[in-house]
Structures are given as C-alpha cells and as structure tokens.
Amino acid sequence: MRKHIIKYDYREGVKLPKHEIETWCGHRPGSFEWLFQDAQHALLSIEQGTLLVPCKNCLAAIIKTAQEMK
C-alpha cells in the first residue's frame, strides 16, 4: 500500500491539524491516515525494504522540485 509524504505540517511555528497537512502530491490526509514524516523518512523506508511504500506522485514531486533547484 502506498503512503503519502508530508511536505508541510507546521505553519508559522504551529502544528497543523491532520486535515490541513500538505503532502507532496497534494493529497489531503484523513484523520487517522498514516503518513511518512518527510522525504528522508520515505527514502529510509525504501532503503530498508519495508512494506510501506511511498506514493509515486509524492516521490515524483520531490524529484521535480530537486531538479528545479539546480
């Protein structure tokens, strides 16, 4: 099962409620939905071969952003 990756979970130093958290692909998470905390968390999961797989759209958005930074 693919899990989304958090892009922002704080705004102006305040932790956002779950329904306002922004993921890399734009998905709005549900109240009890499991999420990767950040890109590093997702990459470690891939590297360790866990059963939780990051969302392909989230990964693509992270890669696109990194390529635009060059």
LONU-227371 format. One record per residue (C-alpha): residue number from 1; residue in three letters; chain; x, y, z. Coordinates in nm, 4 decimals. Each point is the difference from the previous one (the first is absolute). Layout:
BEGIN
+-----+--------+--------+----------+----------+----------+
! num ! residu ! chaine !       px !       py !       pz !
+-----+--------+--------+----------+----------+----------+
! NUM !    Ala !      A !        X !        Y !        Z !
...
+-----+--------+--------+----------+----------+----------+
This chain:
BEGIN
+-----+--------+--------+----------+----------+----------+
! num ! residu ! chaine !       px !       py !       pz !
+-----+--------+--------+----------+----------+----------+
!   1 !    Met !      A !   0.0000 !   0.0000 !   0.0000 !
!   2 !    Arg !      A !   0.1350 !   0.3419 !  -0.0942 !
!   3 !    Lys !      A !   0.0301 !   0.2691 !   0.2652 !
!   4 !    His !      A !   0.0234 !   0.3741 !  -0.0536 !
!   5 !    Ile !      A !   0.2926 !   0.2200 !   0.1066 !
!   6 !    Ile !      A !  -0.0505 !   0.3136 !   0.2099 !
!   7 !    Lys !      A !   0.1241 !   0.3222 !  -0.1589 !
!   8 !    Tyr !      A !  -0.1208 !   0.2411 !   0.2699 !
!   9 !    Asp !      A !  -0.1496 !  -0.0770 !   0.3386 !
!  10 !    Tyr !      A !   0.0785 !   0.3310 !   0.1720 !
!  11 !    Arg !      A !  -0.1057 !   0.3539 !  -0.0900 !
!  12 !    Glu !      A !   0.1637 !   0.2952 !   0.1730 !
!  13 !    Gly !      A !   0.1319 !  -0.2295 !   0.2727 !
!  14 !    Val !      A !  -0.3368 !  -0.1598 !   0.0751 !
!  15 !    Lys !      A !  -0.0680 !  -0.3686 !  -0.0693 !
!  16 !    Leu !      A !  -0.2833 !  -0.0336 !  -0.2508 !
!  17 !    Pro !      A !  -0.3035 !  -0.2214 !   0.0602 !
!  18 !    Lys !      A !   0.0165 !  -0.3224 !  -0.2018 !
!  19 !    His !      A !  -0.2525 !   0.1188 !  -0.2617 !
!  20 !    Glu !      A !   0.2142 !   0.3104 !  -0.0767 !
!  21 !    Ile !      A !   0.3315 !  -0.1834 !  -0.0445 !
!  22 !    Glu !      A !   0.1395 !   0.0359 !  -0.3518 !
!  23 !    Thr !      A !   0.1492 !  -0.3030 !  -0.1743 !
!  24 !    Trp !      A !   0.2356 !   0.0164 !  -0.2962 !
!  25 !    Cys !      A !  -0.2665 !  -0.1209 !  -0.2453 !
!  26 !    Gly !      A !  -0.2755 !   0.2220 !   0.1406 !
!  27 !    His !      A !  -0.1968 !  -0.2801 !   0.1689 !
!  28 !    Arg !      A !  -0.1998 !   0.1098 !   0.3062 !
!  29 !    Pro !      A !   0.0496 !  -0.2663 !   0.2687 !
!  30 !    Gly !      A !  -0.2804 !  -0.1378 !   0.2118 !
!  31 !    Ser !      A !  -0.0009 !   0.0191 !   0.3786 !
!  32 !    Phe !      A !   0.1615 !  -0.3383 !   0.0601 !
!  33 !    Glu !      A !   0.1985 !  -0.0389 !  -0.3220 !
!  34 !    Trp !      A !   0.3622 !  -0.1117 !   0.0358 !
!  35 !    Leu !      A !   0.2520 !   0.2320 !  -0.1722 !
!  36 !    Phe !      A !   0.3748 !   0.0130 !  -0.0498 !
!  37 !    Gln !      A !   0.1295 !   0.2901 !   0.2117 !
!  38 !    Asp !      A !   0.2243 !   0.1350 !  -0.2788 !
!  39 !    Ala !      A !   0.2002 !  -0.1006 !  -0.3085 !
!  40 !    Gln !      A !   0.2851 !  -0.1412 !   0.2092 !
!  41 !    His !      A !  -0.2418 !  -0.2261 !   0.1894 !
!  42 !    Ala !      A !  -0.1383 !  -0.1301 !  -0.3317 !
!  43 !    Leu !      A !   0.3468 !  -0.0608 !  -0.1466 !
!  44 !    Leu !      A !   0.1127 !  -0.1900 !   0.3097 !
!  45 !    Ser !      A !  -0.3083 !  -0.2183 !  -0.0344 !
!  46 !    Ile !      A !   0.0873 !  -0.0778 !  -0.3627 !
!  47 !    Glu !      A !   0.3616 !  -0.0721 !   0.0926 !
!  48 !    Gln !      A !  -0.0999 !  -0.2351 !   0.2823 !
!  49 !    Gly !      A !  -0.2541 !  -0.1823 !  -0.2155 !
!  50 !    Thr !      A !  -0.2989 !   0.0487 !   0.2286 !
!  51 !    Leu !      A !  -0.3557 !  -0.0825 !  -0.1058 !
!  52 !    Leu !      A !  -0.1014 !   0.3671 !   0.0077 !
!  53 !    Val !      A !   0.0660 !   0.1479 !  -0.3423 !
!  54 !    Pro !      A !  -0.0039 !   0.3755 !  -0.0735 !
!  55 !    Cys !      A !  -0.2576 !   0.1455 !  -0.2395 !
!  56 !    Lys !      A !   0.1425 !   0.0173 !  -0.3533 !
!  57 !    Asn !      A !  -0.1455 !   0.3473 !  -0.0526 !
!  58 !    Cys !      A !   0.1593 !   0.1278 !   0.3222 !
!  59 !    Leu !      A !   0.3383 !  -0.1386 !  -0.1067 !
!  60 !    Ala !      A !  -0.0364 !   0.1534 !  -0.3470 !
!  61 !    Ala !      A !  -0.0808 !   0.3414 !   0.1524 !
!  62 !    Ile !      A !   0.3079 !  -0.0177 !   0.2253 !
!  63 !    Ile !      A !   0.2242 !  -0.0934 !  -0.2932 !
!  64 !    Lys !      A !  -0.1477 !   0.2761 !  -0.2169 !
!  65 !    Thr !      A !   0.0602 !   0.2584 !   0.2736 !
!  66 !    Ala !      A !   0.3593 !  -0.1188 !   0.0476 !
!  67 !    Gln !      A !   0.0676 !   0.0203 !  -0.3746 !
!  68 !    Glu !      A !  -0.1388 !   0.3543 !  -0.0169 !
!  69 !    Met !      A !   0.2450 !   0.1062 !   0.2712 !
!  70 !    Lys !      A !   0.3046 !  -0.0705 !  -0.2195 !
+-----+--------+--------+----------+----------+----------+
